[in-house]
Amino acid sequence: MKAVKVVSDDHVKEFLNFPSKLFSKDTNYIRPLDQDVEAVFNPVKNKFFRSGECERFLFTNERNETVGKIAVFISKKYKQKQPTGGFGFFDCINDQETANFIFDFVKNWLQDKGMEAMDGPINFGERDKFWGLLIEGFSEPLYGMNYNPHYYKELFENYGFQIYFNQLCFGRKIHDEVAENFIQMHERISKNKEISARRMKVQQLEKFAADFTEIYNKAWANHGEGKQISNAQTLKIFKTLKPVINEHISWFVYENEKPIAMWMNIPDLNQWFKYLDGKFGLWQKLKFLLVKKFRKNKKMVGLVFGVIPEWQKKGIDGFMIWEGTRHFRKTTAFEDYEMQWIGDFNPKMMKIAENLETEVTRKLATYRYLFDRNKKFERHKML
């Protein structure tokens, strides 16, 4: 077996195509867009190259057949107790010897860079995409979410990886009963004429971007690993989302004209992208528009839910949930709701998910391997 560094166009093509070959009989697999994967490895598009380095490799057997692939990287932004490198985009045949060869290769690459541990599968970028190994809930992945066969868990744990933290997704059926206390909160808050709920409108994107920024920075900036975001950053994100924004499913609450709460949701893009086989050229864009128009998307994804501190525990959450739910039940075809993952080290955010009357729909794991096998393993600290 040998490692082949991805440098040529043919190598890139094989890196992108290998998972589709591996999962050809798995009906839940949805190929990520090639352009999304390639953006991770583009120094112009990925700012993490400014403070780190990344290489990717294919692994071939004696018949020159691809049996695995991986990306390995270090980043100064990834600050851990000990110098820790990362790897992602791991795919491998169901063979422990092959997996061990790949993991050994990654370990040696990182040790040469001065690392003392490796985490994976993670992304050479932010945590919102391509992060974690699926270990429970093998259904169609949400857009930007990793997917893998059941046997990957065994490959990791047999090598010696331990779970650094679990990533929990929460969901519910749109038309399931809403908790009675939410309805009571809505009834009580509705009597306050200074409080109003409004759904997000594309034509007012700049206003809602500013309102989102204000709420987010008050509700989340000092919470856990949160950080302040600028209005320019929010507006850039909103403009990116503009083609897929559904004006019925994202809601804001105001005290007079002061934004005090928001519940941001979008359609699950994978319910459309699964028909494109990872491509997004001119033909696929036309196909996407047709699919988007004629195939009802039945799944929505929760991105952010927040209430500013002075209005927390006063019923605004229940008011907003019931106001929004009543509306999009009537105006959309959505049947399922699922939130992006929450780390099990963050009990406050998990409590918010539970308050939405959700249940765990899938579990991913971020694994860690300490190179010094005598060193005590510690899980992610609780927030």
N, C-alpha and C positions, 0 to 999 in steps of 0.2 A: 504494500500500500504506500502511496506517496501523496504529499501535499502539493497542490499546484496553485500558485498565487494568481489571483484574478487580475489580468492586465490587458488581455485582448478583447475584442468585440465578441469573439466566439466564447470566451470564458464568461463574460457578462451574460450572454444569452443562456448558457448552461446554468449559471447561478440562478437566473430567474425562472428557468423552465423546470429545474430538477424537482421542486415540490409538487408540481402538477403531475409529474410522472409517478412520484412516490405515493400520492394520494388519489390516483386515478379512479379508485373504486370507492372512495369515501364521498358520499353524497352531501355531507355537511361542509366539505372544504370549499371555500371561496377564495380564489386567487386574488391577492392584493394587486392593485394597479402597479405595473412595472415602474411608472414614473414616480410613485411614492417611495418605492424601495430604492430606486436609483438616486433620489434626492438626498437620501441619507449619506451616500458615498460621493456626493458632489461637493468639493471644497467651496465652491462659489455659493451654493445654496445652504449648506450646513455650517452654521457659525461655530460648531464644536471643533472644527478643524483648526480654529484660531488658537486653541489651548490644548490640543490633543492630537492623536494620530490614530489612524484606523487602516487595517488591511483586511482583505477577505480571501478565502481559499476554497478550492474544490479538493476533494479527496477521491482518488481513483484506485481501483484494484489492479491486479496483475493483467487483466484484460482491457485495461484503460477505460473501464466503465465508472461513471460517477456513483459513489456510494455515500457521499456526505458533503456537506458544505458548512461554512461558518464565517462570521465576521468577528474580528478581535480588535480591541481598542483600549486606549488609555485616555483619560481626560482630567485635567486639573480641576474641572468643575465638579467632578465626582469625588467629593471629600468623605472619607470613611475613617474609622479608628486606625486602621493600618492601610498602607498604600494598596489600593484595590483596583484591578483592571476589570474589564467587562468583555462579554461576548454576546452575540446575538445572531439571528437568522440561522440558527442551528437546524439542520435537517439531516437525517441519517436513516439508513436501512435498519431493520430490526435485528441488530447484531451487536452484542456487548463489546466484542473485541474491536470492531470498527469504531464504536463510540469512544472507547478508551483511548484509541490511537488519536482521535480528534481532540479529546480533552487533554491528553498529554501534550499534544502539539501546542494548544492554547496556553497551557501552564508554562511551558518552556519559553514561549514567545513573551509572555508577561513577566516571567522571572528575569529575562534578559533586560527588561525595561525597569527593573527595580521593584516590581509589584510583589506583594506578599499574600494576596488572595485574589480570587476571581468570582465575579457575580454573573449570573446569566439564567435564562436568556434575557438580556436587557437591550436597550437601544443606544446607539451613539447619537444621543439627542434627548429630547424631553420624554417624560414618562407617559405622555398621552397616546403614544403609538408604539407598537411592536415591543411590548414589555411583558415578560412573564411566560411561564410554561403552563398550559392548560392541564389541570389535573382532575377537575370535575365539571360536569355540564357540557358534554360534547355535542353541542348544537351549533348551528351556523354562527360564525363569529360576527361581532359587530365590526363596522368599518374601523380599520386601523388596529384591530386586535389580533394578537397571535392565535394561531390554531395549530394543533399537532395531534398525532395519534396517541392512544392510551399508553403505548409502550415507552414513550419518551421518559415518563416519570421513573420507570424502572431503570432505564439507561443512566439517568442522572444519579439516582440514589445508590445504585450498585457501585458506581464509581467512587462515591463518598460525599457527594453534595448533600447539604442540609438546607432546609427551608429557612431563609433569612426573614421573609415575611410572606404572608398570604395576601392575595388580591381578590377581593370579593365583589361580585356584581350582584345587584339587587334588582328585582323586577316584579311586575304584577300584570294582571289582565286589566285592560282599560275599563271594561264594563263590570268588573267585580264591585261588590258593595264598598262604599267609602265609609270609614269609621263614623259613628254617630257623633262623636265629639267634634269632628271636623265640620259636620253640618251645623252643629250648635255654635261653633266658633264663627262660622260664616253668618249665621243668623244674628249673632250678637254684634259682630264687627260691622255688618251692613247697616246697622242703626246709626253708626257714626258717619255723618255726612261729610266729614273731612277726609274719609278714607275711600279710595276708588281703585279698581283694578282695570288694567288696560292690556290688551294683547299687542304684541310687537308688530309694527308695520314697516315694510321694506322702504316705503317712501320717507319714513322718518328715521332712517338708519343712524344718522349722526346723533340725534337726540337720544335714542335708546342706547347707543354706544356710550355716551356720556353718563347716562343713568346707571348702566351696568357697571362702569368704572367706579362710580361713587359708592354704589352698594357693595361691590366686591372688596374694595379697599377698606371699607369699614367693617365688613362682616368676616373677611377671610385673611387679610394681610398679616395680622398678628396671630393667626391661628395655625399652630403646627409649623409646617415648612412653607407657609404662604409668603408671598412677597407682593409689594405694591406693583400695580400695573398702571401704565399711562393711558390716557384717552386715545392717543395715536395708536398704541398697540391694540387696544380693543377694537377701534374702528377698522384697522387692518384685518383683524380676524373676522369681523362682521362682514366686510366686503368680500372676503374669501368665501364665506358661507352664503352670501346673498343668493346665488342660483338655486339653493336647496332650502332656503328658509320657508317654513310653512307659517303663515301669519296667524294660525289658529292655536298654536301649541306652546308659544313662549309668552309668559305673562309677567307684568310688573305691577307693583302696588305702590300707591302714592298717598302721602299725608298732605292734603292740598296739592301742591306741585312738587313736593319733596319726595324723591324716590326712596322707599324704605325696604323693598323686598323684590326679589326676582326669581323666576323659575324658567330656566332656559332649556329648551328641548329642540331637537331636529329629527327629521326622518332618518332611519338607518340607511345610509348610502349603499351598504352592501346588498340591500334588497333590490337595488338597480344594477350595481356594479357586477353582480354575480353572472350577469348575462354577457359580459364583455371580455372574459378570459384574460384579464390583466392588462388589456390594451386600451389606450385612450387617444387614438389618432382621429382623423377627420371622420372616417366611417363609424368608429365607435361612439364618437360624440353625437352623431346623428342618431345612431341606434339608442344611445342613452336618452335623448330627448323623446324618442318614440316610446321607449319602455316607461319612462317617467310619466308620459301622458296617458298611456293606455293600460298600464299594470298598476293596480292599487298597491301602495306600500302600506303594509299592515303593522309595521313596527316603528316606534319612535324611541329615541335615545335621550336620556337625561344627561345634560352636560353640567349644569351648575344650579344649585338651589341656595339662596341666601337671604337672611333677614338682618338688618343692621342691629347692633347691640341693644339700643334703647327700645326696640320693638320686639325683641325676642321673648318667648314665653308669655306672650299676650294674645295669642290666637291668630296672628297674622298669617302663620303658615297654613292653618286650617282654612282660613278665609280664601287664601290664594289657590290652594289645592282644589277646593270645591268650586270656586268660581271658574277656574280653568277647565276642570274636568267636565263640568256641566256643558261647557261650550264645545270642547272638541269631541265629546261623545256625539253631539248632534251634527257637527260640521265636517268630520273627517272619517276615514275608513280604518283608522288605527285600532288594532286589537290588543297589541302587546306593548308594554313599556319596560325598558331596561336601562339601568344607570351604568355609566362607565365605572370601572373598578375603584374600590376604596381599600386602602391598606388596612390590615387587621391591627396595625399599631396606632390607629386613629379612631378610638372609640366614640368620640364626639360626632364624627361624620357618619359612622355606622349607625349611631342613634338617630341621626336625621333620616337616614335611609329607612330605618325601621318605622319611624314616625309617619313615613309616607305609605305605611301598610304594605311594604314589599317583603319578599322573601329571597334568599340567596338562589340565584339562577345558574351561576357558574363560579368556579374558583380557579385562579391561576396562582402560580408561586414564583417568587424570585429566590433562586438558589444561590448559596455561597459555598465556596471551597477554600479553606485555609491551607496554604502550602506547608506550613509547619503543623503537622498532624498532632503534635502534643499541645498545641495552643488551645485554650478554652474557647469553644464556639459560643457566641452570643447573638441572640436574635435582635432584630431592629428594636430600638428603644421605644417605649410607649410615649405618645404625645399627651 
